């Protein structure tokens, strides 16, 4: 059995830290003993680890290049794997003032790794193009929600025309989630037509509450500890993000049997499945676009899409476990070839 070290710099990233639970599943625990280690990537010198596999879960940057270079030099016999949770084509569009400099940083930093894991196919295609990564070095593994209780949420009944469509939206209240534009769009609908239930907190909360003033059909629920209970009374989940590498909220909605209305950016459309549609993807950068998307979504067979979403989401867990098994097996094979760094014996 090998030892795997997962390096995180931000434990407030709910989806990322919760996803670490997957590595303690028996199917993966028999391949590798996984530990999560907090690090400060802006340090000039990285630790030396007694491990065959080291995985970074924070985005590379010029400010942490020295740390990553040091990590490679101080752990020459370990297999280094980077898991990219953040950067996407839409992230670059909204947040990167100098694409050439950004692409150079990606090429230099990711060249230090033996393998790069992307969390969606769209992210992988973009990153391979801008960072010139060898295809054999890149793999796609979707994140996993680790909320099995979502499968127990009662199926969505057929919507009654005289009832409002109840949307749920949750996550960090911050610019990338585009919740202020969502609120502005929902305010254009009468209370008996659409409701919006918001869960979470973050730097945009005051601005969001101000935007929702006097809108009785927009409700704030605070931090969501029980996601299944939050989703159960809702009819659909809306994800109007400006960028989103994968969109774990959309995955959780599918597990709960709720149809999804997602922005047509990055990895979000991959969760629709054109052959067994779980929802609808549309441009949603502005309040006008979100309003148009909602009006189109309301005409769709929502109950059927919710059922499709649950059916297709059930297969993700096995695919994710198979993907991570491959990561551990490749590290085991590399270790076995390195006779100066013998494989640990299983306990």
Secondary structure, DSSP 8 states (H G I E B T S, - for coil): -EEEEEEES-TT-HHHHHHGGGGGSHHHHTTEEEEEEE--TTSSS----S-SEEEE-S---GGGHHHHHHHHHHTTTSEEEEEESS--HHHHHHH-S-HHHHHHHHHHHHTT-SEEEESSHHHHHHHHHHHT--GGGEEE-------GGGGGS-------TTS-EEEEEEEE-SGGG-HHHHHHHHTTS-TTTEEEEEEEESTTHHHHHHHTTT-TTEEE--S-S-HHHHHHT-SEEEE--S--SS-HHHHHHHHTT-EEEEESSTTGGGGT-TTS--EEEE--SSHHHHHHHHHHHTTS-HHHHHHHHHHHHTTHHHHHHHHHHHHHHHHHHHHHH-TTS------
